[in-house]
């Protein structure tokens, strides 16, 4: 059981390991129902991203309001994820997961019936907060109920779901909103949600409630953690569009987050029963695994964001076409998952991470040479490298971070581990948006300096365009100037995309060297890892 999830897992006698290989069918049914619940929760992070325009039109919302459909979900979820470990200890995994699945399903139904943007934001916040309780519970269950010999099967499953769900989110969302309506972005959760609720309520029996802990629950710690993480997520999500600290609300949120962080960390290390157990970071492999998870969050959510921006803004794709193009990464992950699972029993997990980070860096390096003409086929190889790299990294990162944690720490540690991935995504998106904005301005100024009357090539281009437009009875000179400005702006945007890919390439190359800091992990169940 969970006691096997230690650093000495690979040296256990053969007989006990063989006995552990016989899995309880009830636990398997419960686990796969939990996996489905986690998939729904993570999918909903991105499922609306490609369909915000349809939601905006359907609710008659302003462009500055509709972004909160995404932001409200993320802020609420990032508060619940670290809290889930403590709640699971108090009320048990069974009650936490079943209540979360039921609440998520009801919030999805409410979101589908929203008639204005205010209702939608409230329902999305409820959906994110309750749904966030399902994500860490799956990671904790995987390392609690399965013996190390089964990690080569279980780790790829949870790694695939954690990375595939946000990747195909825009695809699923684009298809649903095109084929039906934006309401189906939320209605699609109802039937699976009911099934997950019923199955988990009846089949989960991994642990027992410790209701006596409720008397020691740190309410001030919860309050400070909520402000700390919620305000920080708000700053990261809204900072670039609101000119960062020049905006009063952003500045206030940053100060509130900093002050709440001090209170939260003080109480986390001083009270008897903290709302989040930070002692998991004393485990060196967990600490480095969390750092790698943070970086993978940047790569996962950052590229899930930047590809659609390029395809929409430069290529003029609609949400369905963007989803079809992005699906390549999802297929690459799907086919790599079993390979990664098998390799995790055959080779050093650190070498797997090096291969994964190298693949990811190669994919972003190719994208440095992006032009306005790149289409599905030019993006095909970079997306395959990205999908392959994600799975080759996620499986060993999960095993390294959580595989050596003691059973008493695994629930709290899984919440922290998942939090790092989400925070990595939030920080990555904030940095990407800021760099895109700033570098676009820099590149535009440089291009404009070369598009003057002293540049013969620019003058010839201008004269040719002016003459062409004049033949149609237009003011050729003024139209040509506007066209030249448009070309310069478009090229500046493309160059800023290239800068982002260069930064990401450097980041993942750095991670290759960072792998050397990890202690050599124990074998994941030996040669029988893939057996049944």
Beta strands, then each sheet from edge to edge (+ up, - down):
end
